[in-house]
Amino acid sequence: MNSKQKIILFFILFVLVGMTGFYLWYNASPLQVPKAPLRAEVTQLPAELPFLALTPFVYPPTNQKSIIFYFHPECDHCGFEADDIQKRLADFQATQLIWISPADSATIRQFAKQYQLDQAPNIHWMSDTANVFPKMFNPDLLPSSWVFDRNGSLLKHFNGQTKLETLLKYL
């Protein structure tokens, strides 16, 4: 065997060993972490909301549709949605709007004031600094919203910023 044939044989052997090693590494998973089971989608308005209420209100609502918004005051899309709602507040008069955030109460109040939603009698603000909300509602994005009928049954869940016309279809 000449030196050129030895180099080619060595290269082929090197590639085969490398491919075998990669295959074993890629497919072997002795420390594979099991995926968490998916949480069930919320189908009913919870009997209670264990969050700090920044505005007093009757919960659960009686004979009134509700929308729960999960938001963060620093989220631009949350601000856009709040701005859209403020512009069409009259369309939501018969609906209880509950805004829940993991932010502290001062930051939430500032957000409510910035978007001129702090004086609306049907809008209520809650702080969830303990992060219980994600365990209860399983949101994928901020903002997320859940629309409930007069009996507290879920009509629709939205992930992300939602057009007002789409929300209003369920009211």
Wavefront OBJ file of the C-alpha trace (Angstrom):
o trace
v 0.000 0.000 0.000
v 1.393 3.310 -0.957
v 1.154 6.443 1.195
v -1.711 7.912 -0.848
v -3.853 4.789 -0.260
v -2.995 4.858 3.476
v -4.150 8.479 3.732
v -7.441 7.694 1.968
v -8.023 4.617 4.159
v -7.225 6.636 7.300
v -9.620 9.396 6.184
v -12.448 6.906 5.497
v -11.871 5.215 8.868
v -11.800 8.631 10.603
v -15.095 9.675 8.966
v -16.791 6.366 9.875
v -15.680 6.568 13.509
v -16.774 10.206 13.667
v -20.189 9.466 12.184
v -20.689 6.512 14.536
v -19.713 8.650 17.521
v -22.064 11.436 16.486
v -24.908 8.978 15.942
v -24.424 7.449 19.379
v -24.141 10.863 21.042
v -27.191 12.253 19.246
v -29.488 9.281 19.918
v -28.326 8.274 23.368
v -30.239 10.114 26.070
v -29.579 8.618 29.505
v -30.260 11.993 31.168
v -33.269 12.967 29.110
v -35.568 15.290 31.041
v -39.222 14.337 30.688
v -41.446 17.051 29.316
v -43.954 18.497 31.733
v -47.513 17.450 30.994
v -49.606 20.113 29.344
v -51.900 21.900 31.722
v -55.556 21.842 30.948
v -57.023 24.924 29.345
v -59.139 27.057 31.657
v -62.801 26.453 30.817
v -64.540 28.251 33.705
v -63.974 31.533 35.456
v -62.150 30.567 38.677
v -64.218 30.810 41.862
v -61.623 33.190 43.253
v -58.611 35.119 42.037
v -55.879 34.903 44.692
v -54.194 38.157 43.698
v -53.887 41.574 45.288
v -56.863 43.654 44.112
v -55.823 47.251 43.460
v -59.419 48.329 42.931
v -62.348 46.962 44.964
v -64.843 44.974 42.929
v -67.332 42.140 43.191
v -65.928 38.835 42.018
v -67.092 36.622 40.496
v -69.339 38.863 38.447
v -73.040 38.161 38.393
v -74.809 38.105 35.058
v -71.978 39.964 33.339
v -69.419 38.910 30.747
v -65.773 39.169 31.796
v -62.418 39.470 30.117
v -59.259 38.643 32.016
v -56.130 40.249 30.603
v -52.692 39.013 31.602
v -50.186 41.770 30.905
v -47.023 43.500 31.983
v -46.729 47.299 32.077
v -43.386 47.164 30.240
v -44.839 45.122 27.356
v -45.374 47.292 24.265
v -48.115 45.045 22.875
v -49.923 45.230 26.221
v -49.808 49.016 25.970
v -51.139 48.962 22.403
v -54.044 46.765 23.503
v -54.781 49.044 26.490
v -54.719 52.079 24.203
v -57.144 50.420 21.772
v -59.532 49.558 24.610
v -59.361 53.081 26.015
v -60.394 54.493 22.636
v -63.471 52.228 22.537
v -64.261 52.011 26.242
v -67.977 52.530 25.610
v -68.077 49.182 23.774
v -66.991 47.442 26.991
v -69.437 49.102 29.430
v -71.413 45.925 30.081
v -68.277 43.811 30.528
v -66.034 43.412 33.536
v -62.368 43.835 32.495
v -59.848 42.361 34.921
v -56.196 43.215 34.274
v -53.699 40.974 36.104
v -49.941 41.512 36.071
v -46.868 40.069 37.798
v -45.674 43.662 38.292
v -45.863 45.538 41.576
v -48.946 47.604 42.398
v -47.280 51.010 41.846
v -46.201 50.039 38.324
v -49.680 48.691 37.514
v -51.349 51.876 38.772
v -48.981 53.963 36.646
v -49.881 51.854 33.583
v -53.621 52.272 34.285
v -53.210 56.031 34.610
v -51.000 56.302 31.514
v -53.673 54.657 29.361
v -56.523 56.509 31.128
v -58.125 53.285 32.312
v -57.782 54.003 36.029
v -61.209 55.661 36.452
v -63.362 53.249 34.446
v -65.791 51.550 36.867
v -65.772 48.237 34.984
v -61.958 47.890 34.847
v -60.203 46.241 37.768
v -56.493 45.834 38.421
v -54.731 43.010 40.238
v -51.106 42.304 41.108
v -49.674 38.778 41.079
v -46.123 39.217 42.348
v -46.109 35.560 43.495
v -46.624 34.404 39.865
v -49.635 32.217 40.609
v -51.490 33.293 37.461
v -49.326 31.302 34.989
v -50.012 28.122 36.971
v -53.757 28.764 36.864
v -54.223 30.016 33.289
v -51.208 28.724 31.339
v -50.586 31.813 29.165
v -48.209 31.460 26.229
v -47.619 35.137 25.491
v -48.087 38.609 26.852
v -50.652 39.932 26.523
v -53.115 37.067 26.785
v -56.844 37.354 27.298
v -59.725 35.092 28.258
v -63.342 35.992 27.460
v -66.015 34.466 29.708
v -69.785 34.498 29.240
v -72.376 35.562 31.849
v -72.243 32.096 33.443
v -68.453 32.118 33.725
v -67.835 29.687 30.862
v -64.867 30.357 28.620
v -65.868 31.690 25.227
v -62.399 32.313 23.797
v -58.735 32.497 24.802
v -56.362 34.758 22.884
v -52.561 34.632 22.974
v -50.819 37.848 22.096
v -52.187 41.239 21.161
v -55.740 40.887 19.894
v -57.590 43.236 17.583
v -60.491 44.968 19.281
v -62.952 43.853 16.635
v -62.043 40.251 17.394
v -62.598 40.720 21.148
v -65.860 42.566 20.594
v -67.278 39.648 18.539
v -67.503 37.676 21.796
v -69.262 40.381 23.836
l 1 2 3 4 5 6 7 8 9 10 11 12 13 14 15 16 17 18 19 20 21 22 23 24 25 26 27 28 29 30 31 32 33 34 35 36 37 38 39 40 41 42 43 44 45 46 47 48 49 50 51 52 53 54 55 56 57 58 59 60 61 62 63 64 65 66 67 68 69 70 71 72 73 74 75 76 77 78 79 80 81 82 83 84 85 86 87 88 89 90 91 92 93 94 95 96 97 98 99 100 101 102 103 104 105 106 107 108 109 110 111 112 113 114 115 116 117 118 119 120 121 122 123 124 125 126 127 128 129 130 131 132 133 134 135 136 137 138 139 140 141 142 143 144 145 146 147 148 149 150 151 152 153 154 155 156 157 158 159 160 161 162 163 164 165 166 167 168 169 170 171
